[in-house]
Structure formats: structure tokens, C-alpha cells
Amino acid sequence: MNEFAPHRARKRFGQNFLHDHGVINRILRGIAPREG
């Protein structure tokens, strides 16, 4: 089981959180994308 299993997506929030640059930056830091 992964660490995200207990969390459930909530439809009422939709994708509006993607308009918040602070949230976007936290997501990117969390996944730590690398080139290549």
C-alpha cells in the first residue's frame, strides 16, 4: 500500500487549486521532477 492510499480525492474542489502558484510549487517540490 502506498502513502496516498488513505486520502480520497474530493470532487467539490475540482482543479481550482491549480490556480494557486504556492500549491503548484509545493506539488513540484514534492515530486522533484528531473530532466531526462
PyMOL Python script that loads the backbone (N, CA, C, O; Angstrom):
from pymol import cmd

cmd.read_pdbstr("""\
ATOM      1  N   MET A   1       0.835  -1.175   0.000  1.00  0.00           N
ATOM      2  CA  MET A   1       0.000   0.000   0.000  1.00  0.00           C
ATOM      3  C   MET A   1       0.890   1.252   0.000  1.00  0.00           C
ATOM      4  O   MET A   1       1.923   1.279   0.668  1.00  0.00           O
ATOM      5  N   ASN A   2       0.497   2.263  -0.732  1.00  0.00           N
ATOM      6  CA  ASN A   2       1.331   3.457  -0.772  1.00  0.00           C
ATOM      7  C   ASN A   2       0.874   4.492   0.244  1.00  0.00           C
ATOM      8  O   ASN A   2      -0.162   4.326   0.888  1.00  0.00           O
ATOM      9  N   GLU A   3       1.651   5.559   0.384  1.00  0.00           N
ATOM     10  CA  GLU A   3       1.360   6.582   1.393  1.00  0.00           C
ATOM     11  C   GLU A   3       0.104   7.395   1.084  1.00  0.00           C
ATOM     12  O   GLU A   3      -0.418   8.073   1.969  1.00  0.00           O
ATOM     13  N   PHE A   4      -0.393   7.340  -0.162  1.00  0.00           N
ATOM     14  CA  PHE A   4      -1.556   8.122  -0.552  1.00  0.00           C
ATOM     15  C   PHE A   4      -2.865   7.338  -0.412  1.00  0.00           C
ATOM     16  O   PHE A   4      -3.940   7.900  -0.624  1.00  0.00           O
ATOM     17  N   ALA A   5      -2.793   6.081  -0.068  1.00  0.00           N
ATOM     18  CA  ALA A   5      -3.980   5.236  -0.003  1.00  0.00           C
ATOM     19  C   ALA A   5      -5.079   5.778   0.910  1.00  0.00           C
ATOM     20  O   ALA A   5      -6.250   5.695   0.541  1.00  0.00           O
ATOM     21  N   PRO A   6      -4.760   6.330   2.088  1.00  0.00           N
ATOM     22  CA  PRO A   6      -5.855   6.786   2.949  1.00  0.00           C
ATOM     23  C   PRO A   6      -6.535   8.069   2.476  1.00  0.00           C
ATOM     24  O   PRO A   6      -7.592   8.430   2.994  1.00  0.00           O
ATOM     25  N   HIS A   7      -5.958   8.749   1.522  1.00  0.00           N
ATOM     26  CA  HIS A   7      -6.519  10.009   1.039  1.00  0.00           C
ATOM     27  C   HIS A   7      -7.488   9.766  -0.111  1.00  0.00           C
ATOM     28  O   HIS A   7      -7.236   8.943  -0.992  1.00  0.00           O
ATOM     29  N   ARG A   8      -8.580  10.484  -0.086  1.00  0.00           N
ATOM     30  CA  ARG A   8      -9.588  10.379  -1.141  1.00  0.00           C
ATOM     31  C   ARG A   8      -9.706  11.725  -1.845  1.00  0.00           C
ATOM     32  O   ARG A   8      -9.739  12.772  -1.199  1.00  0.00           O
ATOM     33  N   ALA A   9      -9.768  11.688  -3.154  1.00  0.00           N
ATOM     34  CA  ALA A   9      -9.967  12.920  -3.916  1.00  0.00           C
ATOM     35  C   ALA A   9     -11.372  13.441  -3.657  1.00  0.00           C
ATOM     36  O   ALA A   9     -12.322  12.667  -3.541  1.00  0.00           O
ATOM     37  N   ARG A  10     -11.492  14.744  -3.569  1.00  0.00           N
ATOM     38  CA  ARG A  10     -12.807  15.351  -3.356  1.00  0.00           C
ATOM     39  C   ARG A  10     -13.203  16.100  -4.612  1.00  0.00           C
ATOM     40  O   ARG A  10     -12.537  17.047  -5.031  1.00  0.00           O
ATOM     41  N   LYS A  11     -14.273  15.667  -5.186  1.00  0.00           N
ATOM     42  CA  LYS A  11     -14.731  16.244  -6.440  1.00  0.00           C
ATOM     43  C   LYS A  11     -15.102  17.723  -6.303  1.00  0.00           C
ATOM     44  O   LYS A  11     -14.972  18.483  -7.263  1.00  0.00           O
ATOM     45  N   ARG A  12     -15.558  18.132  -5.129  1.00  0.00           N
ATOM     46  CA  ARG A  12     -16.003  19.514  -4.959  1.00  0.00           C
ATOM     47  C   ARG A  12     -14.874  20.520  -5.141  1.00  0.00           C
ATOM     48  O   ARG A  12     -15.134  21.683  -5.450  1.00  0.00           O
ATOM     49  N   PHE A  13     -13.623  20.096  -4.953  1.00  0.00           N
ATOM     50  CA  PHE A  13     -12.505  21.013  -5.125  1.00  0.00           C
ATOM     51  C   PHE A  13     -12.097  21.152  -6.590  1.00  0.00           C
ATOM     52  O   PHE A  13     -11.457  22.135  -6.961  1.00  0.00           O
ATOM     53  N   GLY A  14     -12.456  20.189  -7.416  1.00  0.00           N
ATOM     54  CA  GLY A  14     -12.101  20.238  -8.832  1.00  0.00           C
ATOM     55  C   GLY A  14     -10.614  20.461  -9.012  1.00  0.00           C
ATOM     56  O   GLY A  14      -9.802  19.903  -8.275  1.00  0.00           O
ATOM     57  N   GLN A  15     -10.254  21.278  -9.992  1.00  0.00           N
ATOM     58  CA  GLN A  15      -8.846  21.592 -10.231  1.00  0.00           C
ATOM     59  C   GLN A  15      -8.561  23.057  -9.938  1.00  0.00           C
ATOM     60  O   GLN A  15      -7.559  23.595 -10.409  1.00  0.00           O
ATOM     61  N   ASN A  16      -9.414  23.700  -9.180  1.00  0.00           N
ATOM     62  CA  ASN A  16      -9.224  25.105  -8.857  1.00  0.00           C
ATOM     63  C   ASN A  16      -7.939  25.364  -8.084  1.00  0.00           C
ATOM     64  O   ASN A  16      -7.394  26.466  -8.147  1.00  0.00           O
ATOM     65  N   PHE A  17      -7.446  24.361  -7.354  1.00  0.00           N
ATOM     66  CA  PHE A  17      -6.219  24.545  -6.593  1.00  0.00           C
ATOM     67  C   PHE A  17      -5.029  24.806  -7.512  1.00  0.00           C
ATOM     68  O   PHE A  17      -4.014  25.339  -7.063  1.00  0.00           O
ATOM     69  N   LEU A  18      -5.136  24.439  -8.794  1.00  0.00           N
ATOM     70  CA  LEU A  18      -4.027  24.648  -9.725  1.00  0.00           C
ATOM     71  C   LEU A  18      -3.859  26.113 -10.110  1.00  0.00           C
ATOM     72  O   LEU A  18      -2.904  26.456 -10.807  1.00  0.00           O
ATOM     73  N   HIS A  19      -4.755  26.973  -9.677  1.00  0.00           N
ATOM     74  CA  HIS A  19      -4.620  28.406  -9.939  1.00  0.00           C
ATOM     75  C   HIS A  19      -3.760  29.082  -8.876  1.00  0.00           C
ATOM     76  O   HIS A  19      -3.387  30.245  -9.025  1.00  0.00           O
ATOM     77  N   ASP A  20      -3.448  28.366  -7.817  1.00  0.00           N
ATOM     78  CA  ASP A  20      -2.649  28.912  -6.718  1.00  0.00           C
ATOM     79  C   ASP A  20      -1.190  28.523  -6.943  1.00  0.00           C
ATOM     80  O   ASP A  20      -0.838  27.346  -6.864  1.00  0.00           O
ATOM     81  N   HIS A  21      -0.345  29.513  -7.222  1.00  0.00           N
ATOM     82  CA  HIS A  21       1.062  29.230  -7.534  1.00  0.00           C
ATOM     83  C   HIS A  21       1.795  28.587  -6.354  1.00  0.00           C
ATOM     84  O   HIS A  21       2.725  27.807  -6.558  1.00  0.00           O
ATOM     85  N   GLY A  22       1.390  28.902  -5.139  1.00  0.00           N
ATOM     86  CA  GLY A  22       2.005  28.276  -3.970  1.00  0.00           C
ATOM     87  C   GLY A  22       1.753  26.783  -3.949  1.00  0.00           C
ATOM     88  O   GLY A  22       2.647  26.005  -3.618  1.00  0.00           O
ATOM     89  N   VAL A  23       0.543  26.377  -4.299  1.00  0.00           N
ATOM     90  CA  VAL A  23       0.198  24.953  -4.342  1.00  0.00           C
ATOM     91  C   VAL A  23       0.975  24.271  -5.458  1.00  0.00           C
ATOM     92  O   VAL A  23       1.498  23.173  -5.269  1.00  0.00           O
ATOM     93  N   ILE A  24       1.052  24.905  -6.604  1.00  0.00           N
ATOM     94  CA  ILE A  24       1.797  24.334  -7.735  1.00  0.00           C
ATOM     95  C   ILE A  24       3.255  24.118  -7.342  1.00  0.00           C
ATOM     96  O   ILE A  24       3.822  23.063  -7.628  1.00  0.00           O
ATOM     97  N   ASN A  25       3.866  25.101  -6.694  1.00  0.00           N
ATOM     98  CA  ASN A  25       5.264  24.971  -6.277  1.00  0.00           C
ATOM     99  C   ASN A  25       5.453  23.851  -5.265  1.00  0.00           C
ATOM    100  O   ASN A  25       6.449  23.130  -5.326  1.00  0.00           O
ATOM    101  N   ARG A  26       4.513  23.692  -4.333  1.00  0.00           N
ATOM    102  CA  ARG A  26       4.612  22.598  -3.357  1.00  0.00           C
ATOM    103  C   ARG A  26       4.486  21.244  -4.036  1.00  0.00           C
ATOM    104  O   ARG A  26       5.181  20.297  -3.667  1.00  0.00           O
ATOM    105  N   ILE A  27       3.613  21.144  -5.018  1.00  0.00           N
ATOM    106  CA  ILE A  27       3.464  19.888  -5.760  1.00  0.00           C
ATOM    107  C   ILE A  27       4.767  19.563  -6.479  1.00  0.00           C
ATOM    108  O   ILE A  27       5.249  18.431  -6.423  1.00  0.00           O
ATOM    109  N   LEU A  28       5.333  20.553  -7.151  1.00  0.00           N
ATOM    110  CA  LEU A  28       6.572  20.319  -7.892  1.00  0.00           C
ATOM    111  C   LEU A  28       7.726  19.954  -6.968  1.00  0.00           C
ATOM    112  O   LEU A  28       8.523  19.076  -7.300  1.00  0.00           O
ATOM    113  N   ARG A  29       7.831  20.605  -5.823  1.00  0.00           N
ATOM    114  CA  ARG A  29       8.888  20.249  -4.866  1.00  0.00           C
ATOM    115  C   ARG A  29       8.668  18.840  -4.335  1.00  0.00           C
ATOM    116  O   ARG A  29       9.627  18.107  -4.092  1.00  0.00           O
ATOM    117  N   GLY A  30       7.420  18.468  -4.156  1.00  0.00           N
ATOM    118  CA  GLY A  30       7.102  17.142  -3.627  1.00  0.00           C
ATOM    119  C   GLY A  30       7.456  16.012  -4.574  1.00  0.00           C
ATOM    120  O   GLY A  30       7.916  14.956  -4.141  1.00  0.00           O
ATOM    121  N   ILE A  31       7.242  16.229  -5.874  1.00  0.00           N
ATOM    122  CA  ILE A  31       7.548  15.162  -6.832  1.00  0.00           C
ATOM    123  C   ILE A  31       8.976  15.249  -7.344  1.00  0.00           C
ATOM    124  O   ILE A  31       9.489  14.290  -7.921  1.00  0.00           O
ATOM    125  N   ALA A  32       9.629  16.401  -7.134  1.00  0.00           N
ATOM    126  CA  ALA A  32      11.035  16.607  -7.502  1.00  0.00           C
ATOM    127  C   ALA A  32      11.348  16.093  -8.910  1.00  0.00           C
ATOM    128  O   ALA A  32      12.140  15.164  -9.068  1.00  0.00           O
ATOM    129  N   PRO A  33      10.730  16.693  -9.932  1.00  0.00           N
ATOM    130  CA  PRO A  33      10.994  16.235 -11.302  1.00  0.00           C
ATOM    131  C   PRO A  33      12.437  16.496 -11.719  1.00  0.00           C
ATOM    132  O   PRO A  33      13.051  17.474 -11.292  1.00  0.00           O
ATOM    133  N   ARG A  34      12.961  15.623 -12.546  1.00  0.00           N
ATOM    134  CA  ARG A  34      14.328  15.771 -13.063  1.00  0.00           C
ATOM    135  C   ARG A  34      14.303  15.723 -14.575  1.00  0.00           C
ATOM    136  O   ARG A  34      13.440  15.083 -15.178  1.00  0.00           O
ATOM    137  N   GLU A  35      15.243  16.395 -15.170  1.00  0.00           N
ATOM    138  CA  GLU A  35      15.347  16.410 -16.624  1.00  0.00           C
ATOM    139  C   GLU A  35      15.794  15.040 -17.133  1.00  0.00           C
ATOM    140  O   GLU A  35      16.591  14.357 -16.488  1.00  0.00           O
ATOM    141  N   GLY A  36      15.280  14.654 -18.278  1.00  0.00           N
ATOM    142  CA  GLY A  36      15.727  13.428 -18.920  1.00  0.00           C
ATOM    143  C   GLY A  36      14.799  12.325 -18.711  1.00  0.00           C
ATOM    144  O   GLY A  36      15.037  11.218 -19.193  1.00  0.00           O
TER     145      GLY A  36
END
""", "prot")
cmd.dss("prot")
cmd.show_as("cartoon", "prot")
cmd.util.cbc("prot")
cmd.orient("prot")
